[in-house]
């Protein structure tokens, strides 16, 4: 029968109408023996774990050298000191993260301290937008940080995709919403996927003439979307059937369930570059811990899930020889306030640590512990040390091999590459530090109107010094320029600033220090 | 033959000429439509102003004409009865069947969840039960415009949505005033924390950027051509002092906003040249209303809301032609009518632009429209018992969040992306996860039925076919079904394919024989099942093709 069928089934296999109409799903799609793979060895994958709600970083990576301060301001939720999983003299993991600690000791976990952005927005929605778009806090960008990257690489998408060269989805979001990180100018690059074994062909229809009207345009778009979904679904089903898991994922762990599918698809040869997985529940305003037993509670349960899921995933990849292809990162829209509240919880705060994992990341801690004073203001969050866009950009440069100049235009002009990837591609030559900690000082501190911040550079460098208020607002940029070697003193004219706690953040190249400064009346 | 006539023919039954490269502009104006008034026009008007009209409603509209139909769409209606407790046997304040909208909360029992659920079920019930009225469409328009979410008190939400419903086509300026001190909005955008000592700019910024004048191009530091950062800061000061009470209250207290003089900034507030350097001071609890009046002096306010109306009712693409021919005259009319919404809505909905062939069909239905149109068109039998009814409404309500639209939960203060996100607009509804959700929902309605309590809502195909004029001719059957369900006529080829689904490989008269047989013997299950299965197949195809996703 030559006639083009108005009611055409998906995929290569012709499906007769009665089967579709009897409500049967086509469980097995065409499975080609020669799965179309380009060069799996060259393909790098980034897995993003979005922790929705605002993770209490101070209860995840605990600054042991600040324990007395913590005990003064969040005693009702604080983990006993001797229960912490010590990673060194300064820090410890939450005791629920034993599996992650094992991975850390195996040099497969890196922690970037106090990641955030200037002028922290404490609204969930807005801050998620900022984290997913990679925009400054004041700007509204409609595209995601990865979507912009894809836009530059694959012009015209989705028109003409998938095709012979790119038969697979560029990105996958586990769940039913596509991740805003992958929003491009025209379309989102990520495909929403709930269950790789439960994809069924959508009904494809074919109008023989598309009227040349706005109606026809939208109809075309819908038809293309349906065809594209079917084409990608077919590849995903193939990969799911070819792939395997070599580790036991805990059934009840909702993050592990998603990562299990990610490992399966990578193992099955899917060429997808980005996977986004989600775990919600971090908005722990109340009952973050069980009264009288801070070892357990909502947050401990979540951290244990995250820890176990990452560790199982990493073990799975390792067992399958896929470790070197995958890097993972967690993120959350904000950290929480330093002081706990009366409801055994914590409220929306500022910066928080994020976790990187994989065999190609630079293991260990990057950055310093936040300072926790016993007199922190109730609204205070952990001040930012690292700009989240520098973390993103460093992944793009050292993992996806983008030029730094490209990253500057995708993310921000002041991009500073951070040492978070190593082994696989060494780009960070060992350098002597630019900055000598002992010589950074604000004087007088406390101050009442005027102060100065002094530091010494070992050699010339770009320096950005700014002042933040207690809720993460960047209230003054004191300098942002190249400075020569030697001692510098930057004046701070603060007579009009309200009385209270401030932080000065000194960024010299990719080194950052954030220190506290108090204004008195 | 000019281009428009050709296109009209092209999109009709006989489409054969190869299509030109890009769709032409719709260069028609706001002038009253003077063309033919038939099924196509009436259905277009009702589909865009209601949530899915039924065949009988379209026929009535055809018979009574455009003017009478418009008058009916804007007919004043009493407010609906409030939502009732249908779930909670242990609500100490509200027996089953009574409304909870003024009842307190309990310290020991979670009453918020069942009330949230009742509110949502009730809302779906209103959409399913609406008559020929634009009220629900406009209520949702305002909900998208003054988007709020995350205010976790269903009594607040009921009060808030009732304000929008009561002002569905009322006065825009007065509605902005009411919204400015609406308890839900005060909470959502932190107006209740906005004080003399610690001004909070959140609401002031959105009032300008989203609710009234819109954000123009940035033409200088902090100057967005329609307003400046100075205006945001000064207007925040104007709005200081308002608080709300009654939030999640355990006592029987009315939900209300109130003014606290000592939280209000009594100093002079200096607006920028964008607002003619207006200075506002010493007006106490009337300052907010005066501020709204000041903002509304700028003609850009009218343009901004008219663009949003256009994207809600017509299409997302606004080019220079549409801006000049439609938006600007709408804006002038809105200003001339002192910001009453009805005249401008009526003008748009009776315009030649609205009824132009190029305006027909390009709106991708939002999930609510999609779900409601799949249910309502077929006149499902809902249970009589109110508890079962609410439960059925609730089950239908639950379909839309997975398709990425949830009443009372717009994702952003800017509303749903489909109505503002350049350049994709309506297309944001469609992705690899939402498409299967839509298709499996319609399949469920047709094949197994949607589980609701102990019952299943399953499409009654035999009831549906009885509504059409000629159920005996298979050509007429598929054409009638397509006309009711789809925004534009199908091609001859598509209709022929559909008929193949109805009577595969059989001559036309066989359908008439089968159907007549069934009609003569309505008790004969075998005949009924055979006819029913065939009809179900056709309807399933019609709800699965992308044409059904359009309006």
HADDOCK unambig.tbl for C-alpha pairs under 7 A between the chains (distance, minus, plus):
assign (segid A and resid 6 and name CA) (segid B and resid 494 and name CA) 6.43 0.50 0.50
assign (segid A and resid 6 and name CA) (segid B and resid 497 and name CA) 6.38 0.50 0.50
assign (segid A and resid 21 and name CA) (segid B and resid 537 and name CA) 6.32 0.50 0.50
assign (segid A and resid 125 and name CA) (segid B and resid 412 and name CA) 6.88 0.50 0.50
assign (segid A and resid 176 and name CA) (segid B and resid 402 and name CA) 6.84 0.50 0.50
assign (segid A and resid 176 and name CA) (segid B and resid 433 and name CA) 5.13 0.50 0.50
assign (segid A and resid 176 and name CA) (segid B and resid 434 and name CA) 6.96 0.50 0.50
assign (segid A and resid 177 and name CA) (segid B and resid 433 and name CA) 6.96 0.50 0.50
assign (segid A and resid 186 and name CA) (segid B and resid 423 and name CA) 6.48 0.50 0.50
assign (segid A and resid 186 and name CA) (segid B and resid 424 and name CA) 6.11 0.50 0.50
assign (segid A and resid 191 and name CA) (segid B and resid 432 and name CA) 5.81 0.50 0.50
assign (segid A and resid 192 and name CA) (segid B and resid 432 and name CA) 5.63 0.50 0.50
assign (segid A and resid 192 and name CA) (segid B and resid 433 and name CA) 5.05 0.50 0.50
assign (segid A and resid 193 and name CA) (segid B and resid 433 and name CA) 6.34 0.50 0.50
assign (segid A and resid 202 and name CA) (segid B and resid 436 and name CA) 6.73 0.50 0.50
assign (segid A and resid 203 and name CA) (segid B and resid 544 and name CA) 6.47 0.50 0.50
assign (segid A and resid 205 and name CA) (segid B and resid 545 and name CA) 6.09 0.50 0.50
assign (segid A and resid 207 and name CA) (segid B and resid 494 and name CA) 6.89 0.50 0.50
assign (segid A and resid 209 and name CA) (segid B and resid 15 and name CA) 6.80 0.50 0.50
assign (segid A and resid 211 and name CA) (segid B and resid 10 and name CA) 6.61 0.50 0.50
assign (segid A and resid 211 and name CA) (segid B and resid 11 and name CA) 5.74 0.50 0.50
assign (segid A and resid 211 and name CA) (segid B and resid 19 and name CA) 6.58 0.50 0.50
assign (segid A and resid 212 and name CA) (segid B and resid 19 and name CA) 5.57 0.50 0.50
assign (segid A and resid 212 and name CA) (segid B and resid 20 and name CA) 6.49 0.50 0.50
assign (segid A and resid 212 and name CA) (segid B and resid 22 and name CA) 6.82 0.50 0.50
assign (segid A and resid 212 and name CA) (segid B and resid 23 and name CA) 5.24 0.50 0.50
assign (segid A and resid 213 and name CA) (segid B and resid 23 and name CA) 4.78 0.50 0.50
assign (segid A and resid 213 and name CA) (segid B and resid 358 and name CA) 5.99 0.50 0.50
assign (segid A and resid 214 and name CA) (segid B and resid 23 and name CA) 6.34 0.50 0.50
assign (segid A and resid 214 and name CA) (segid B and resid 358 and name CA) 6.37 0.50 0.50
assign (segid A and resid 214 and name CA) (segid B and resid 362 and name CA) 5.47 0.50 0.50
assign (segid A and resid 215 and name CA) (segid B and resid 360 and name CA) 6.82 0.50 0.50
assign (segid A and resid 215 and name CA) (segid B and resid 361 and name CA) 5.03 0.50 0.50
assign (segid A and resid 215 and name CA) (segid B and resid 362 and name CA) 3.92 0.50 0.50
assign (segid A and resid 218 and name CA) (segid B and resid 362 and name CA) 5.87 0.50 0.50
assign (segid A and resid 219 and name CA) (segid B and resid 546 and name CA) 6.43 0.50 0.50
assign (segid A and resid 219 and name CA) (segid B and resid 547 and name CA) 6.63 0.50 0.50
assign (segid A and resid 222 and name CA) (segid B and resid 546 and name CA) 6.03 0.50 0.50
assign (segid A and resid 223 and name CA) (segid B and resid 546 and name CA) 6.69 0.50 0.50
assign (segid A and resid 229 and name CA) (segid B and resid 432 and name CA) 5.33 0.50 0.50
